[in-house]
Amino acid sequence: MTRKARPVIGARLSGLVAGVDALAQPAATTLAVGQLRPGTFQPRLHFSEQSLADLTASIQEQGVLQPLLVRPVGGGYEIVAGERRWRAAQQAGLGEVPVLIRTLDDREARLAAAVENLQREDLNVMEEVRAKLQVAAVTLGVTEDAAVARMFALDRAPDAEPELVSALDTAFSALGRESWRSFIRNRAALLNLPEDVQAAVRAGLDYRKALVIGRAEVNERPGLIREALAGATVAQLRDRVRGQSPQAAPDLSQAVARQLRDRRALARLDDRRRAKVQKLLQQLQELLALE
């Protein structure tokens, strides 16, 4: 089936980038599939073969119902949004596809690609996280690789750059569902998971369970994924993963906790060591934070 717009979110997204609100309108222009090339800022890294086959069958029956968003580049056109439709149209034997042509710079194209993906109903969690990270990166003017660290820094010191905090608030409010602070504490960590666990998330594994399984040894993960898909809870998976850890780990955490409760020991620390302890505690809190 062709992609459907998420009406609740879509109504809020049109103000983020010009032209996105027009994607639901009929296209007045068509281009040959050979004139188009994949977009530079496509947030989707994986295209399900079955999903692509279903879309191909739908296009063979009904045609391409939603136009592609493209921009002029060099001697042809780059796909900003709609690469999956373009692939399916070629498999369906179509020679041309409906398009909306917009003159967009890299920033606008990057944002439009993310926004269009976030309006799809068949979006999986990994794709949503990548698209939201792309929106955040554009908002902050940094690369996706640097965006999460930048957001953590703004969360720790929001008064240092209030204009960026406000911009993130506005962008994530338009995206709906979660704030940028919740995003970095909960789901952004999915992008650091091993590829086998990310693949399981794309196939339907709950992201909370995935974050637990990602801490397991590589040879233990397939079994844990099967248990999770069969109904194991987050708590049960966490106990399983802890059971694989060295016994010294719980003892270490208890020892550190006792030291942190010892006010006399903390009072003996000099300013440098006390600041280092505070920094390590902040990092530990960020790593363990799960809302």
C-alpha positions in Angstrom: 0.0 0.0 0.0 1.1 3.6 -0.5 2.1 5.6 2.5 -0.6 7.4 4.4 -0.2 10.7 6.2 -0.5 10.9 10.0 -3.1 13.6 10.2 -2.5 14.5 13.8 1.2 15.0 13.4 1.1 16.2 9.8 -1.0 19.2 10.6 1.7 20.4 13.0 4.7 19.7 10.7 3.8 22.0 7.8 5.4 25.0 9.4 8.8 23.3 9.8 9.7 23.3 6.2 8.1 24.8 3.1 6.2 22.5 0.8 5.6 19.6 3.1 2.0 20.5 3.5 1.6 20.1 -0.3 2.6 16.5 -0.3 -1.0 15.4 0.2 -2.1 17.4 -2.9 -2.3 15.9 -6.4 0.8 16.5 -8.5 0.6 18.6 -11.6 3.9 17.3 -13.0 5.4 13.9 -13.9 9.0 13.0 -14.5 10.6 9.9 -16.1 12.0 7.6 -13.4 15.4 7.8 -15.1 15.6 11.5 -14.4 15.5 10.9 -10.7 18.2 9.8 -8.3 18.0 8.8 -4.6 18.2 11.6 -2.1 21.3 12.5 -0.1 19.4 13.0 3.2 17.2 9.8 3.2 16.8 8.8 6.8 15.7 5.3 5.9 18.6 2.9 5.7 16.6 -0.3 5.2 13.8 -1.0 2.8 11.8 -4.1 3.7 11.5 -6.4 0.6 8.0 -7.5 1.6 6.8 -4.0 2.2 8.3 -2.9 -1.2 6.6 -5.9 -2.9 3.2 -4.9 -1.3 3.7 -1.3 -2.5 4.6 -2.5 -6.0 1.4 -4.5 -6.2 -0.6 -1.5 -5.0 1.1 0.8 -7.6 0.4 -1.8 -10.4 -3.3 -1.6 -9.4 -3.8 2.1 -8.6 -0.6 3.9 -9.7 1.4 6.2 -7.5 -1.2 8.1 -5.4 1.1 10.4 -3.5 3.7 12.5 -5.4 7.4 12.4 -4.8 9.0 15.6 -3.5 12.1 16.4 -5.6 14.6 19.2 -6.1 16.6 20.2 -9.2 20.2 19.1 -8.9 22.8 19.2 -11.7 21.2 17.8 -14.9 18.4 15.9 -13.1 16.4 15.7 -10.0 17.1 14.4 -6.5 14.4 12.7 -4.5 13.8 14.5 -1.2 10.9 12.4 -0.1 9.4 9.3 -1.8 12.4 7.1 -2.6 10.4 3.9 -1.7 7.6 4.9 -4.1 10.2 5.5 -6.8 11.7 2.0 -6.3 8.3 0.4 -6.3 7.2 2.3 -9.4 10.3 0.9 -11.3 9.5 -2.6 -10.1 5.9 -2.1 -11.3 7.2 -1.1 -14.7 6.2 2.5 -14.7 8.1 4.9 -16.9 7.2 8.1 -15.0 6.0 9.2 -11.6 4.1 12.2 -10.3 6.3 14.8 -8.6 6.3 18.1 -6.7 9.4 20.1 -7.7 10.7 22.4 -5.1 13.9 24.5 -5.0 15.4 23.5 -1.6 18.8 24.1 -0.1 20.5 21.3 1.8 19.1 22.3 5.1 15.5 22.4 3.8 15.9 19.1 1.9 17.4 17.4 5.0 14.4 18.6 7.1 11.8 17.8 4.5 13.1 14.3 4.1 12.8 13.7 7.9 9.4 15.4 8.2 7.9 13.4 5.3 9.1 10.1 6.8 7.6 11.0 10.2 4.2 11.3 8.6 4.1 7.7 7.5 1.9 5.3 9.4 4.2 2.3 8.7 7.2 4.0 10.4 9.1 1.7 12.7 10.9 2.9 15.8 14.4 2.9 14.4 13.2 5.0 11.4 11.4 7.4 13.7 14.4 7.9 15.9 16.7 8.6 12.9 14.2 11.0 11.4 13.8 12.9 14.8 17.5 13.0 15.2 17.8 14.5 11.7 15.2 17.2 12.7 17.2 17.9 15.8 20.5 18.1 13.9 19.0 20.6 11.4 17.5 22.7 14.2 20.9 22.8 16.0 23.0 23.2 12.8 25.1 20.1 13.5 25.6 16.7 12.1 23.5 13.7 13.3 26.5 12.3 15.0 26.9 15.4 17.1 23.2 16.1 17.8 22.7 13.9 20.9 25.7 15.2 22.7 24.7 18.7 21.9 21.2 18.1 23.3 22.6 16.6 26.5 24.8 19.7 26.9 21.7 22.0 26.4 19.7 19.9 28.9 22.5 20.4 31.5 22.8 24.1 30.9 19.6 25.4 29.2 20.3 29.0 30.2 23.6 29.1 28.2 21.8 29.0 24.8 18.1 29.6 25.4 17.4 30.3 21.8 18.5 26.7 20.8 16.4 25.2 23.7 13.4 27.2 22.4 14.0 26.0 18.8 14.2 22.4 20.0 11.0 22.8 22.1 9.2 24.1 19.0 10.4 21.4 16.7 9.6 18.5 19.0 6.3 20.0 19.9 5.4 19.9 16.2 6.6 16.3 16.0 4.4 15.4 18.9 4.5 12.4 21.3 7.7 13.3 23.2 9.9 16.1 24.2 13.5 16.4 23.0 14.7 15.8 26.6 12.7 12.5 26.8 14.0 11.6 23.3 17.7 11.8 24.3 17.1 10.0 27.6 15.1 7.1 26.2 15.1 6.3 22.5 18.2 8.0 21.1 20.3 5.2 22.6 18.7 2.8 20.1 21.1 4.1 17.4 24.1 2.8 19.5 22.6 -0.7 19.7 24.3 -3.6 17.9 23.0 -4.2 14.4 21.3 -7.5 15.3 19.3 -5.8 18.0 18.4 -2.8 15.7 17.2 -5.3 13.1 14.9 -6.9 15.7 13.5 -3.5 16.6 12.8 -2.9 12.9 11.0 -6.2 12.9 8.8 -5.3 15.8 10.8 -5.7 19.1 9.8 -3.2 21.8 12.5 -0.6 22.1 12.6 -0.8 25.9 13.4 -4.5 25.7 16.0 -3.8 23.0 17.8 -1.4 25.2 18.2 -4.1 27.8 19.2 -6.8 25.3 21.8 -4.5 23.8 23.8 -4.9 27.0 24.1 -8.6 26.7 27.0 -10.6 25.2 26.7 -11.2 21.4 26.1 -15.0 21.8 23.3 -14.4 24.3 21.4 -11.9 22.3 19.5 -14.2 19.8 18.0 -16.1 22.7 17.0 -13.0 24.5 15.4 -11.6 21.4 13.3 -14.7 21.0 12.3 -14.5 24.7 11.3 -10.9 24.3 9.2 -11.5 21.2 7.6 -14.4 23.0 6.5 -12.1 25.8 9.3 -11.8 28.3 9.0 -8.5 30.3 11.7 -5.8 30.6 12.3 -6.8 34.2 12.7 -10.5 33.3 15.1 -9.6 30.5 17.1 -7.3 32.8 17.4 -10.1 35.3 18.7 -12.5 32.6 21.3 -9.9 31.4 22.4 -9.3 35.0 22.8 -13.0 35.5 25.4 -13.0 32.7 27.5 -10.2 34.3 30.4 -10.8 36.7 29.4 -11.2 40.3 31.7 -8.3 41.2 29.5 -5.8 39.5 26.6 -5.7 42.1 29.2 -5.6 44.9 31.0 -2.6 43.2 27.7 -0.7 42.9 26.9 -1.3 46.6 30.4 -0.2 47.7 30.2 3.0 45.7 26.7 3.7 47.1 28.0 3.3 50.6 30.9 5.7 49.9 28.5 8.3 48.4 26.4 8.1 51.6 29.5 8.8 53.7 29.3 12.5 54.2 32.6 12.6 56.1 34.4 10.9 53.2 32.8 13.3 50.7 33.8 16.3 52.8 37.4 15.3 52.7 37.5 15.6 48.9 39.2 18.6 47.4 37.3 20.8 44.9 38.8 19.1 41.9 37.9 15.6 43.0 34.4 16.7 44.2 33.8 18.2 40.7 34.9 15.0 39.1 32.6 13.0 41.2 29.7 15.2 40.3 30.5 14.9 36.6 30.6 11.1 36.8 27.3 11.0 38.7 25.7 13.2 36.0 27.0 10.8 33.3 25.8 7.8 35.2 22.4 9.4 35.7 22.1 10.0 31.9 23.1 6.4 31.1 20.6 4.9 33.5 17.7 7.3 32.9 14.7 5.5 31.5 11.4 7.2 31.7 
